[in-house]
Amino acid sequence: MIASVNIQMWQAWKDDGDIEAKKLLIEQYLPLVDYVTNRMAIGLPKNVLRDDLASNGVMGLIDAIEKFDYSRGLQFETYASWRIRGSIIDGLRQGDWVPRSIREKAKKVEDAYQKLEQQYLRSVSDAEISEYLEMSEKEFTTMLHEIAITTVCSLEDPIREEESETRLSLLVDERAKNPDHKVHEFFLKESLISGIEKLTEKERTVVSLFYYEELSLSEIAEVMSLSPSRISQLHSKAILRLRGALSRHKEQLMQH
């Protein structure tokens, strides 16, 4: 719920169009931009400047403040965090920060997980993926390290290439009362549940600690007594498995 002092600012901005109230809201929630930026900076190439991420994040915060409906009593911090994250990812995409060859490798692994796990109806091993890709397990591990930076976007890829709406934004979007949206949300949740069930125990732990407990990859490494590179690898595999599981959902949405 929104604190009463904040409701006064939201009322002044939304109901009365008070620009000063809007500025105060931006200043109050700026720490959210720093928080999201610091988390997303992990694992990115050194040529990606943190200040650039933060600038895009501020634009996301402003967008969130302009679109948020305070009268519904929702948690603004949750809504704004997704908007900030989405804005940063949009900026990264426009900067073409991932070489085409790396994106193609990531798509190749994602497609392999989708096909094999749909075929076997279970989590497939590194050995099975490697055999399908016609490479050694060592080569597969090397490939995972190469494509690790693509998974920072995780489930934030757009549902349709020409739209900014993302898979997880459906779960927090303000249009949740739309009947068609509710159908999409149901199938998305079902797809996510199915995908998470196919993750290995360690992969599920990494996803839980990173996305729900909001620990950094280095903190997760300490908790699980594994190296940061191993945690990064587990994170990449988990995301690629989930992307594969969500591909069917994506195809269904594109038919509407």
C-alpha positions in Angstrom: 0.0 0.0 0.0 1.1 3.6 -0.6 1.9 5.7 2.5 -0.5 8.5 3.2 2.2 11.2 2.7 2.8 9.7 -0.8 -0.9 9.6 -1.6 -1.0 13.4 -1.1 1.8 13.8 -3.7 0.2 11.3 -6.1 -3.1 13.2 -5.8 -1.5 16.5 -6.4 0.3 15.1 -9.5 -2.5 12.9 -11.0 -5.6 14.8 -10.0 -4.3 18.4 -10.1 -1.4 18.1 -12.6 1.0 19.6 -10.1 4.4 19.5 -11.8 6.2 20.2 -8.5 4.6 17.1 -7.0 5.8 15.1 -10.0 9.3 16.3 -9.4 9.1 15.3 -5.7 7.9 11.8 -6.7 10.8 11.5 -9.1 13.3 12.6 -6.4 11.8 10.2 -3.9 12.0 7.2 -6.1 15.4 7.9 -7.7 17.1 5.3 -5.4 15.0 2.6 -7.3 17.0 3.6 -10.4 20.3 3.0 -8.6 19.1 -0.3 -7.2 18.0 -1.7 -10.6 21.0 -0.3 -12.4 23.4 -1.9 -10.0 21.8 -5.3 -10.4 21.7 -5.1 -14.1 25.3 -4.0 -14.4 26.4 -7.4 -13.2 27.9 -9.4 -16.0 27.6 -6.7 -18.7 30.6 -5.9 -20.9 33.0 -3.1 -19.6 32.1 -0.9 -22.6 28.6 -0.6 -21.3 28.7 2.5 -19.0 26.8 2.5 -15.8 25.8 6.1 -16.3 24.1 5.2 -19.6 22.1 2.5 -17.8 21.1 5.0 -15.1 20.0 7.6 -17.7 17.8 5.1 -19.4 16.5 4.0 -16.0 15.5 7.5 -15.1 13.4 7.7 -18.3 11.8 4.5 -17.2 11.0 5.9 -13.7 9.4 9.0 -15.3 7.4 6.8 -17.6 6.2 4.8 -14.6 5.2 7.9 -12.6 3.2 9.2 -15.6 1.4 5.9 -16.2 0.9 4.6 -12.6 -2.7 4.6 -11.2 -2.3 5.3 -7.5 -6.0 4.8 -6.9 -5.7 1.1 -7.3 -3.6 0.8 -4.2 -0.8 -1.2 -5.9 2.8 -1.2 -4.9 4.5 1.5 -7.0 8.0 0.2 -6.3 7.3 -3.1 -8.0 5.6 -1.5 -11.0 8.4 1.1 -11.4 11.2 -1.5 -11.1 9.9 -3.3 -14.1 9.5 -0.1 -16.1 13.0 1.0 -15.1 14.4 -2.4 -16.1 12.5 -2.4 -19.4 13.8 1.1 -20.2 17.4 0.1 -19.5 17.0 -3.0 -21.7 15.5 -0.9 -24.5 18.6 1.3 -24.3 20.9 -1.7 -24.4 19.1 -3.1 -27.5 19.3 0.2 -29.3 23.1 0.3 -28.6 23.4 -3.2 -30.2 25.6 -4.3 -27.3 25.5 -8.0 -28.1 27.2 -9.1 -31.3 24.9 -10.9 -33.8 27.0 -14.1 -33.5 26.4 -14.3 -29.8 22.6 -13.7 -30.2 22.5 -16.5 -32.8 24.3 -18.9 -30.4 21.9 -18.0 -27.6 18.9 -18.6 -29.9 20.4 -21.9 -31.0 20.7 -23.2 -27.4 17.2 -21.8 -26.5 15.7 -23.7 -29.5 17.6 -26.9 -28.4 16.1 -26.7 -24.9 12.7 -26.1 -26.3 12.7 -29.0 -28.8 14.4 -31.6 -26.5 12.4 -30.8 -23.3 9.1 -30.7 -25.3 10.1 -34.1 -26.7 11.3 -35.7 -23.5 8.9 -33.8 -21.1 11.7 -33.4 -18.6 14.9 -31.4 -17.9 17.6 -32.5 -20.4 21.2 -32.8 -19.4 24.2 -30.9 -20.7 25.3 -34.2 -22.4 22.0 -34.4 -24.3 22.1 -30.7 -25.3 25.7 -31.1 -26.4 24.9 -34.2 -28.5 22.0 -32.4 -30.1 24.2 -29.4 -30.9 26.9 -31.7 -32.2 29.6 -30.4 -29.8 31.5 -31.6 -26.7 30.3 -30.7 -23.3 33.4 -28.5 -22.9 32.5 -26.6 -26.0 28.9 -26.2 -24.7 30.2 -24.8 -21.4 32.4 -22.3 -23.3 29.3 -21.3 -25.4 27.3 -20.7 -22.2 30.0 -18.3 -20.9 29.9 -16.5 -24.2 26.2 -16.0 -24.2 25.9 -15.3 -20.5 25.6 -11.5 -21.1 22.5 -12.1 -23.2 20.6 -13.5 -20.3 20.7 -10.3 -18.3 17.6 -9.4 -20.3 16.2 -12.8 -19.1 12.4 -12.8 -19.4 12.2 -9.2 -20.5 12.3 -9.9 -24.2 9.3 -8.4 -26.0 6.4 -10.6 -26.8 6.2 -9.1 -30.2 9.2 -7.5 -31.8 7.4 -4.3 -32.6 6.0 -3.8 -29.1 7.6 -2.9 -25.8 5.3 -5.2 -23.7 7.3 -8.0 -22.2 6.4 -11.4 -20.9 6.8 -10.6 -17.2 5.3 -7.1 -17.5 2.0 -8.9 -18.1 2.0 -9.9 -14.4 2.3 -6.3 -13.2 0.8 -4.3 -16.0 -2.0 -1.9 -15.1 -4.4 -3.4 -17.7 -4.8 -6.5 -15.6 -8.7 -6.2 -15.6 -8.9 -6.7 -19.4 -10.4 -10.2 -20.1 -8.1 -10.9 -23.0 -5.2 -9.9 -20.9 -6.3 -12.3 -18.1 -6.3 -15.2 -20.5 -2.8 -14.3 -21.6 -1.7 -14.0 -18.0 -3.1 -17.4 -17.2 -1.3 -19.2 -20.0 1.9 -17.2 -19.2 1.8 -18.4 -15.6 1.1 -22.0 -16.7 4.1 -21.8 -19.1 6.3 -20.4 -16.4 5.3 -23.0 -13.9 5.9 -25.8 -16.5 9.3 -24.3 -17.4 10.4 -23.9 -13.8 9.5 -27.5 -13.0 11.9 -28.6 -15.7 14.8 -26.6 -14.2 17.4 -28.6 -12.2 17.4 -28.1 -8.4 20.5 -25.8 -8.6 19.0 -23.8 -11.4 15.8 -23.3 -9.5 17.7 -22.1 -6.5 19.7 -19.6 -8.6 16.4 -18.2 -10.1 14.8 -18.0 -6.7 17.7 -16.2 -5.1 18.2 -13.8 -7.9 14.7 -12.9 -8.9 12.8 -13.4 -5.6 15.3 -12.9 -2.8 17.1 -10.3 -5.0 20.6 -11.4 -4.2 23.5 -10.6 -6.6 25.3 -13.4 -8.5 28.3 -13.0 -6.2 26.1 -13.3 -3.1 24.4 -16.4 -4.5 27.9 -17.9 -5.1 28.6 -17.5 -1.4 25.3 -19.0 -0.4 25.7 -22.0 -2.7 29.4 -22.4 -2.1 30.1 -22.2 -5.9 32.2 -19.9 -8.0 30.6 -16.8 -9.6 31.3 -18.2 -13.0 29.4 -21.4 -12.2 26.4 -19.4 -10.8 26.5 -17.3 -14.1 26.4 -20.6 -16.0 23.5 -22.0 -14.0 21.6 -18.7 -14.5 22.2 -18.8 -18.2 20.9 -22.3 -18.5 17.9 -21.6 -16.4 16.9 -18.5 -18.5 17.5 -20.4 -21.8 15.3 -23.3 -20.6 12.6 -20.8 -19.5 12.8 -18.9 -22.8 12.3 -22.2 -24.6 9.3 -23.0 -22.4 7.7 -19.6 -23.1 8.2 -19.9 -26.9 4.9 -21.7 -27.3 3.2 -19.0 -25.3 4.8 -16.3 -27.5 3.5 -18.1 -30.7 0.0 -18.2 -29.2 0.1 -14.4 -28.5 1.3 -13.6 -32.0 -1.7 -15.3 -33.5 -4.0 -12.8 -31.8 
